[in-house]
Amino acid sequence: MRIRKLAVFAAAMALSGLVFAADEYKIDPVHSTVGFSVKHFGISTVPGKFTDFSGIISYDEQDVTKSFVKVAIKSASIDTGNGGRDKDLRSPNFFDVAKYPDITFESTQIKKSGEGWVAVGTLVMHGVTKTIELPFTVNGKANDPWGNERIGAEARIKIRRQDYGISADPGLIGDEVKIELLVEAARPLPKK
C-alpha cells in the first residue's frame, strides 16, 4: 500500500512539473494580426483580417513540444476594408456569423519541423472540424516596461475554404485561402 501511494505521489509530482514548466502567455490583440488573402477572379489578391480574437499560448522554452496554443476568433469581426463585401462575407453566403460566431483552433501536439515547429490541432470553422498542421516560428522573448514578458511568433498556412463548407461564388473567389498569423503574447513577470 505504501509503495502504491509513493508511486501515485511521484506520478503527481511528475505531472505537476509538466504543467508548471510552461509559461502561459495571453495573446495581445493590439500587437497581433489574424490575416488572410484570397484570389479574386484569379487575377488579383484581396487581403483581409479578423479584428476580434483572443487566446493563450502555454510556452515551454526548454521543450517546445510541451507547449500548446488555444485561440478563438469572432467571425463577425472580418474586415476586408469594404463594408459591402464584409456584410456579404458575414451573411449565410459565406461565414454565416449568426449561426457560426466563432472560429477556434486548439493544438493537440507540437512537433519540430526543420528550423521551425508545427502545431497539430483542431480548426473549427463554419461548423466544420478538421485537424490541421500549422507551421510556426518563435521570434524570441523580450521584457516590456510595464512588467510583462512577451513572446513573438509567426505562422502561415493555406486552407481550402470549400473544405469548411464555404463554397459561395467558386468562379469569382479562389478556393485557396492563405492565412498569416503574426502574434505577440504577454505574461506578467514574477514579482521580485
C-alpha positions in Angstrom: 0.0 0.0 0.0 2.8 2.4 0.9 4.6 1.7 -2.4 1.4 2.4 -4.3 0.9 5.8 -2.5 4.6 6.7 -3.3 4.0 5.8 -7.0 0.9 7.9 -7.1 2.7 10.8 -5.4 5.7 10.5 -7.8 3.4 10.5 -10.8 1.5 13.5 -9.5 4.8 15.4 -9.0 6.0 14.5 -12.4 2.7 15.7 -14.0 2.8 18.9 -11.9 6.3 19.5 -13.2 5.0 19.3 -16.8 2.2 21.6 -16.0 4.3 24.3 -14.3 7.3 24.1 -16.7 5.4 26.0 -19.3 4.7 29.7 -19.0 1.2 30.9 -20.0 1.0 34.0 -22.3 -2.1 35.9 -23.3 -2.3 36.9 -26.9 -2.1 40.7 -27.2 -4.6 41.7 -30.0 -3.2 45.2 -30.2 0.1 43.8 -31.4 -1.1 40.8 -33.3 -2.8 40.2 -36.6 -5.0 37.4 -37.9 -4.8 38.0 -41.6 -5.8 36.2 -44.8 -5.8 36.7 -48.5 -7.7 35.1 -51.4 -7.7 35.4 -55.2 -10.4 37.5 -56.9 -11.2 36.4 -60.5 -7.9 34.5 -60.4 -6.1 37.7 -61.3 -5.7 39.7 -58.1 -5.3 39.1 -54.4 -7.7 40.6 -51.8 -6.4 40.8 -48.2 -8.4 40.8 -45.0 -8.2 40.2 -41.3 -10.2 39.4 -38.2 -10.1 42.2 -35.6 -11.7 40.4 -32.6 -9.7 37.4 -31.3 -8.2 36.1 -28.1 -6.1 33.2 -27.0 -3.4 31.7 -24.8 0.0 30.2 -25.5 1.5 27.9 -23.0 5.2 28.0 -24.0 7.8 25.7 -22.6 11.1 27.2 -23.8 13.1 24.2 -22.6 10.9 21.7 -24.5 8.7 23.4 -27.1 6.9 20.1 -27.7 5.3 20.5 -24.3 3.7 23.8 -25.4 0.2 24.4 -26.6 -2.0 27.1 -28.1 -5.7 27.9 -27.9 -7.3 30.7 -30.0 -10.9 31.9 -30.5 -11.8 34.4 -33.4 -15.1 36.1 -33.7 -16.1 35.5 -37.3 -18.2 38.7 -37.4 -15.0 40.8 -37.0 -14.0 40.0 -40.6 -12.6 43.2 -42.2 -11.5 43.5 -45.9 -11.7 47.3 -46.0 -15.0 47.2 -47.9 -18.3 47.4 -46.0 -20.5 45.8 -48.7 -18.1 42.9 -49.1 -17.7 42.4 -45.4 -21.5 42.3 -45.0 -21.7 39.6 -47.7 -18.9 37.7 -46.0 -20.8 37.7 -42.7 -24.0 36.5 -44.4 -25.1 32.9 -44.9 -23.4 33.1 -48.3 -20.1 32.8 -46.6 -19.3 32.7 -42.9 -22.9 32.8 -41.6 -21.7 34.5 -38.5 -25.2 34.4 -36.8 -25.0 30.6 -36.9 -21.2 30.2 -36.6 -20.0 33.1 -34.4 -16.6 31.5 -33.6 -13.6 30.2 -35.4 -11.3 28.2 -33.0 -8.0 26.4 -33.0 -6.6 24.3 -30.3 -3.3 22.4 -30.6 -3.1 18.8 -29.6 0.7 18.3 -30.4 3.7 20.5 -31.1 6.5 18.9 -33.2 9.8 20.0 -34.6 10.0 20.7 -38.4 13.2 21.9 -39.9 14.2 25.2 -38.4 10.7 25.8 -37.0 7.8 24.0 -35.4 4.4 22.6 -36.3 1.3 22.9 -34.2 -1.0 20.0 -34.9 -4.5 20.8 -33.8 -8.2 21.2 -34.4 -9.6 24.0 -36.5 -13.3 24.6 -36.2 -14.8 27.0 -38.8 -18.3 27.3 -40.2 -19.4 24.2 -38.2 -16.7 22.0 -39.7 -13.9 20.5 -37.6 -10.7 19.5 -39.2 -7.2 18.5 -38.0 -4.6 20.8 -39.5 -0.8 21.2 -39.2 0.1 24.9 -38.6 3.8 25.6 -39.2 5.2 28.4 -37.0 8.4 30.0 -35.8 9.1 31.6 -32.4 10.7 35.0 -32.9 12.0 35.4 -29.3 11.2 36.9 -26.0 11.5 40.4 -24.6 10.5 42.3 -21.4 8.4 45.4 -21.7 8.5 48.5 -19.5 5.2 47.5 -17.8 6.4 44.3 -16.1 5.5 41.8 -18.7 7.5 39.2 -20.6 6.5 39.0 -24.2 7.0 36.3 -26.9 6.5 36.7 -30.7 5.5 34.0 -33.1 4.5 33.8 -36.8 2.5 31.1 -38.6 1.4 30.7 -42.2 -0.9 28.1 -43.8 -3.0 27.6 -46.8 -6.5 26.0 -46.5 -9.3 25.3 -48.9 -12.5 27.3 -47.9 -14.7 24.6 -49.6 -13.3 22.1 -47.1 -15.2 24.1 -44.5 -18.4 24.4 -46.4 -17.7 28.0 -47.5 -18.4 27.4 -51.2 -20.2 30.5 -52.5 -19.0 32.1 -55.7 -16.4 29.5 -56.7 -15.7 31.2 -60.0 -15.4 34.6 -58.5 -13.4 33.9 -55.4 -10.5 31.4 -55.1 -10.8 28.3 -53.1 -7.3 28.6 -51.6 -7.0 30.9 -48.6 -3.6 32.0 -47.3 -3.6 32.6 -43.6 -1.0 34.6 -41.8 -0.8 34.9 -38.0 1.6 37.5 -36.5 1.3 37.0 -32.8 2.6 38.8 -29.7 1.7 37.4 -26.4 2.4 38.6 -22.8 2.6 37.3 -19.3 3.3 39.2 -16.1 6.9 38.8 -14.9 7.2 37.2 -11.5 7.4 39.8 -8.7 10.9 40.2 -7.2 
